[in-house]
Amino acid sequence: MSSRAGSRIKQISTHLNSNPFLELNTPFSTERSARLEDDKGNRIPAKKVQEVKTKVAEVRNLAPKPPKKMSNQAPHPALLIPGPIEFDDAVLSSMSHYRYPILLHPFASFHIHGHLGTDFEVLGNLRKLFLTSDPASQPFVISGSGTLGWDQVASNLVEPGDEVLVLHTGYFADSFADCFETYGVKATQLKAPIGDRPQLDEVEKALKEKEYKMLTVTHVDTSTGVLSEIQALSELVQRVSPDTLVVVDGVCSVGSEEIRFDDWKLDAVVTASQKGIGCPAGLSIMMVSGRAIERFKARKTRPTSYFGSWKNWLPIMQNYEAKKASYFATPSPQLIHALDTALKQILSRPIEDYWAAHKTASQKVKKAVADLGLRQLASKPENQATGMTAIYLPEGITPPDVLPSLLKKGVIFAGGLHKEIATKYIRFGHMGVSVTDPDRPDITKAIESLKEGLTEAGYKA
Ligand SMILES: Cc1ncc(COP(=O)(O)O)c(C=O)c1O
């Protein structure tokens, strides 16, 4: 047998060994050790590992950069719904990758020798995205969609019988409240008329009426395009009910809206990969404050979810960030590569620039909507989301009258989602590469198509 084949078999057999060559950290062990060995089983000193990493980085920098092109993707209509959104080529192609980030998975030890240069910085970059420098804050990235964030909140941060106050600006608050009830948590919803948001004095009154363990707010409700005032709400909670945790559903806002996790003293922001971050769907992403982690640790009862339990995920996330191999449940490595690329693109400039690109596109869309004589669901400018616009259709025109013709023109919008008015409006998402890549005609084309589509449906502006 060749020495190479022998060494391969030795590696594989170590997984069946009670004393594996790559010590594996699980939620039940927190050794946080990762030993690297060469083909002969000799330990590679950390200094050597660093030298190899530096060499790989040097070679990468020498490689010729491909010429700039708008998109290498097959021609397709522009996906301009409020998520999922269009992808940047580099984000998409970073998924076509056979390997695991070396630190993510026990089986990664099979690949460890070939990929010492792999650079996995997703969790650290999430801290930058959320603007938190507090070492007690904890990012989580778990396979799943945004909904898994709700489950994590409801099963880790509150206990059965606890009371939570859910601020309602559309469909997604109903679902978050339903999620709480699923875990035996009592959710009281504070509702606003469609297109509006609960006012601060109403929230204050509600907080004074009952002791709530948590207040939740949808930063942008994707069903209505209503924006909530997170900073003011957080200040209100600190003043009126300082023990209440402030939890933000940022699934439709992270990336496109300003969020300052530390400055605004937030306890948790739940989001997902497929909207303002510009990555394919499939990752539940969260940032959690040190205070909320302490609240989790002080629970009297077990977390009420197994897959979503932070008892399982907290040590894993801490290990990943410390670059130690760990396993609780199989992650989605190709999505993590895509997220890594998307975050590096966003953070290649100050985050304020990314927000500003969204603002500019949003103003253009909202002006075009007004010029067409149409109304938004969110009637007050301060209530209007930046990454999407929910637009009332003219009297007598319904989504099926315009969406198919928009598709023929090469743009995809979404229909209404709020059950009381679903047939009366459409939703236009303007997030990510469609607004940040100046070579993409997506937004201009969508505005033109909307004008033409409405005219064809019989509307005269
Ligand atoms: C505001 C908001 N919250 C939660 C969700 C649920 O996320 P997902 O569909 O990724 O599970 C969505 C989905 O669009 C959303 O827009």
The ligand as an SDF file (V2000), in Angstrom:
LIG
                    3D

 16 16  0  0  0  0  0  0  0  0999 V2000
  -39.8830   40.4170    8.3300 C   0  0  0  0  0  0  0  0  0  0  0  0
  -39.7470   38.9560    8.1190 C   0  0  0  0  0  0  0  0  0  0  0  0
  -39.6280   38.1580    9.1870 N   0  0  0  0  0  0  0  0  0  0  0  0
  -39.4910   36.8410    9.0540 C   0  0  0  0  0  0  0  0  0  0  0  0
  -39.5030   36.2290    7.8220 C   0  0  0  0  0  0  0  0  0  0  0  0
  -39.3650   34.7640    7.7090 C   0  0  0  0  0  0  0  0  0  0  0  0
  -38.1480   34.4730    7.0810 O   0  0  0  0  0  0  0  0  0  0  0  0
  -37.9900   33.1840    6.1720 P   0  0  0  0  0  0  0  0  0  0  0  0
  -38.9980   33.2500    5.0890 O   0  0  0  0  0  0  0  0  0  0  0  0
  -36.5700   33.3080    5.6790 O   0  0  0  0  0  0  0  0  0  0  0  0
  -38.1860   32.0130    7.0580 O   0  0  0  0  0  0  0  0  0  0  0  0
  -39.6310   37.0230    6.6750 C   0  0  0  0  0  0  0  0  0  0  0  0
  -39.6520   36.4220    5.3270 C   0  0  0  0  0  0  0  0  0  0  0  0
  -39.8040   37.0640    4.3330 O   0  0  0  0  0  0  0  0  0  0  0  0
  -39.7440   38.4220    6.8390 C   0  0  0  0  0  0  0  0  0  0  0  0
  -39.8570   39.2010    5.7750 O   0  0  0  0  0  0  0  0  0  0  0  0
  1  2  1  0
  2  3  1  0
  2 15  2  0
  3  4  2  0
  4  5  1  0
  5  6  1  0
  5 12  2  0
  6  7  1  0
  7  8  1  0
  8  9  2  0
  8 10  1  0
  8 11  1  0
 12 13  1  0
 12 15  1  0
 13 14  2  0
 15 16  1  0
M  END
$$$$
